[in-house]
Amino acid sequence: MKKTLRLAGMVGALGACAGVAHAQSNVTLYGVVDEGLTFNTNSHGARQYSLVSGEIQASRWGLKGTEDLGGGMKAIFVLENGMDLSSGKLGQGGLMFGRQAFVGLSTPYGMVTLGRQYDSVVDYVGLFEIGDQWGGFYTAHPGDLDNINNSNRVNNAIKYTSNNYGGFTFGGVYSPGGVAGHFSQNQIWSLGGSYYNGPLGLGVGYLNIRNPNTSFYGTSALANTTGSAPLATLNNIASPVFSGFANARTQEVYAAGGAYTYGAATFGGTYSYTRFDNLDGGGSGPNPAGNSGNAMFNNVEANFKYQLTTAWLVGAAYDYTRGSSVQGREGSTYHQAALGTDYFLSKRTDLYFVGIYQKASGTNSTGAAAVAAINGVTPSDNNHQLVLRVGMRHKF
């Protein structure tokens, strides 16, 4: 009884303090649940039907909150958990809040946040790729090699986001490597900006990742999950498009995107240049193919969507990826086409269908003949692959 009374007194005192401060605060629970049936025509040579969670938009739940501190300042936080509806397990390699986890201050001069966050390529270019619109992660660029589809997050990130100045916003992210005696090891930084004016939208972004196999891909859903730091002896990159470059010292991404809406139609596209430097000297991961030098990829996506009614849209896209030669070997080339439709039963619930076809040629990063490798599914055993998806999404 004494403990109960003492606790009640403490609660009362805290309530009185809150009343004196006159702070305005709120916390919001939100989320997305997305589940559907995926058909892969060539999963290592076999057909595969499976229930897959979170295709058009990753399944998640989260908490976000603000507290008014006065003088135009607010304390903010976000805790966002990824999950797999098919099995009930956690996403992002079993991390409790693997999608986002940060706290910060919003001021009249912009917002500063600290924690696990998105990079500037995702923030300012991602919305122009169909993977972040009606297509989902299957339609991401091969292996999501430019991270425009947000396959990986940045740990230990310090982030600045500007206010909106006449349609223009900008920002940056910096993550110190945290390795004693090696200032730049595992370091990640990023810059970007966007401009919106009526029907026109434009965005640019840059991402620089040191020791990407451990600092970036080692924190993804495919990473080492032993509870220790990601190991350089393991290859944390799943896609054969660039898994052979796990030992690269640095990965750089230059990206740009844009869209223009005319009536019910929207025309858009993205371009990215991704570079893996020092393939044999990074100490980031294994290098069984003995790659050396540098490797570059150019990627171009053109996309279109049309709003048939306020509740129903259709879309189409074509994506081209070309890899450079490495050690005299021909690089890989990927052609990818996608069609999709999305019908909203209400503001929060929709049904969708997406079809993706990919054809590969040349030699991939492992030194083998390139195989079709649509993002997020088991690669083909030859140069072509078709994935069909029908699903349902609900937001709350």
Buried (B, 14 or more C-beta within 10 A) or exposed (E): EEEEEEEEEEEEEEEEEEEEEEEEEEEEEEBBBBBBBBBBBBBEEEEBEEEBBBBBBBBBBBBBBBBBBEEEEBBBBBBBBBBBBBEEEBBBBEBEBBBBBBEBBBBEEBBBBBBBBBBBBBBBBBBBBBBBBBBBBBBBBBBBBBBBBBBBBBBBBBBBBBEEEEEBBBBBBBBBBBBEEEEEBBBBBBBBBBBBEEEEBBBBBBBBBBBBBBBBBBBBBBBBEEEEBBBBEBBBBBBBBBBBBBBBBBBBBBBBBBBBBEEEEBEBBBBBBBBBBBBBEBBBBBBEBEBBBBBBBBBBBBBBBEBEEEEBBBBBBBBBBBBBBBEEBBBBBBBBBBBBBBBBEEEEBBBBBBBBBBBBBBBBBBBEBBBBBBBBBBBBEBBBBBBBBBBBBBBE
